[in-house]
Amino acid sequence: MMETTPLLVKKNDDNNTIKGKIFSRSAKYILLSCVFVLLATFAVTTTTSSSSPSSSSERMTVRMREYASRAAAPLFLRGRSTTTSSLDAEKLGEESATPSVISLSAACSPVDKLSFDPGNWENVGAKLISKTMSSDFAFENGIEMNAVKGKCGEYEVSAADLTVGEEFGFFLYSKTSGNGEPIKDIGCESSLDGSTYCPAHSAPEEPTIGGPFSMASCTKKITYGDLSFYNRVYDGSALSFTWGSCSNTCGLSEPEACSFSSTTEKEEVQVTFDLSFSGPGLSASDFGPAELESVASSTAEVVGVDASMVEVEVVESTANTGAELGSEEGVTTVNLQATINCIDSDVSASVTSKLNSLTEEDELKIATEAKIEGATSATGHLEETKILEWEKEETPSAPPAYDGPLLDCDATVDDEGYYLVFKHDSSKGNYWSKANNNAESKRVGSNPETDYKYSRLEEVEKFGRTDEGSFQFKLEYPTLSQTNIWTQTSNPVTAGKRGVDDFKAISIQANGHGTSTHSFKGLEYNNGGSNFIDGTVDHGNWFFSIGAYNAWGGTNKFPGPSSGVNMVKLWVKTSAKKPDSCPSPPPAPPPSPPPVLDCDATV
């Protein structure tokens, strides 16, 4: 589904010219650079001579200029040679020959909204997606961003991949197979309850203004009927972004989960700032809890930290007479003290710098935002900066690398960790062969979604047996909406005889006839001529059949809990994982667009 319509942004390239001094070691390099320059100039002239240029031709012109700039750069960045140019009509002033980069940080991102577990962020990737790359902002069409070396949760990509006025956004995704879906920080919301047209991660949240992540201040809203789309729009100047947020003032330099070294040096710095307000009729009672909280919030915004890091309290209130102050009316001064707990010395340095640069106008603005109307003057000064802690603190080590058995990349594992080891759909008359010691029943098929017969029973022992020696199975009858979950220590695939050891029920919905001889008590090997495995333990009947050789209970059916069924699935709980090299699953297809009424329809 298309999320927005293209923004028609006209570009004015009238005044673009090639500037710069070129110094090279040989005439050959000079000649080559001139060729690139002439190509870029020709592209500019061609575009500006048209009275109504198309967006595609404009984009081609910009790209030609960018490619010319990038191609010329290596020729002259040798020895002491340099080249500078002003090829980009959307940017003012001169630009370096090295292309600008767009950076993305997850330090202040709403990590709780991710559709996957980022772990320590080592296996988290990012993509840039724009309207040009995909009209519906599809994940597979995005451009991979490079992880910044030495910086956790930070990515970058060339700014040449965007043009001014283009709609864009960012994806984060897990590179670990089976760990959730990619999620972008732009999207849509619907004003209708129960609407399915927006992606699941775009479900409205409170407040809904600004789309999925309340990003109203840094996205453009486009509305079609009950649907509103929120996309970033590239302005050519902003190059640093935070995934899922319009702000990066949380006081963190990387996501909290990044710290996985066994020992880290922890430094917390407390900055104390005295702030005094004076005015006629002012009193300490004007600074109640709500007002102090507002002062703290405003102070946090001024110094660029999260409001939770700032505490403000009233220290004293002094009333001066008019005679003492040389005025007719007495003035009261209320002294406040703001304590800012900085997470490290870098943050404290930034905070103290901003506090020292505050003017009286800035300080009075804090009072105004807190609705302290009686304040007419203000003074503030830095009281002290002290290190609260400087110690080696033990932190959790990174989880050990998984060294257990690996599932196939196409293995089906549900959200609860159950591995699908058997599926039988007999609706087309398909049954199992007993040949070669039930070889077909132990392994067959490649796609459990479409195969009528699918089995990985031969892997139950390898992937299902726990350290305690038991298996936890889940037997599912989709057509009956019934599921049995239990544990047992015997493996019906390899047992070679009837019987179940150490059966323990967890949740039994399908219990057969409910009699003592036909109630469900686990799965056993069946040494008869009807099927491979069944759940009528130590009895000649073969209800709860797994691997039926022929029909029973009706056309194209086989024994279920108490009658004929045509579908059964068997799962075993596993802690095994898929290889990291497995490709990421494809994203879910976009929802269908809403139906469109005729123009003359009466609503």
Summary of the structure (lengths in Angstrom):
residues: 603
radius of gyration: 34.0
end to end distance: 24.5
largest distance: 112.3
contacts: 1796
relative contact order: 0.09
helix: 21%
strand: 28%
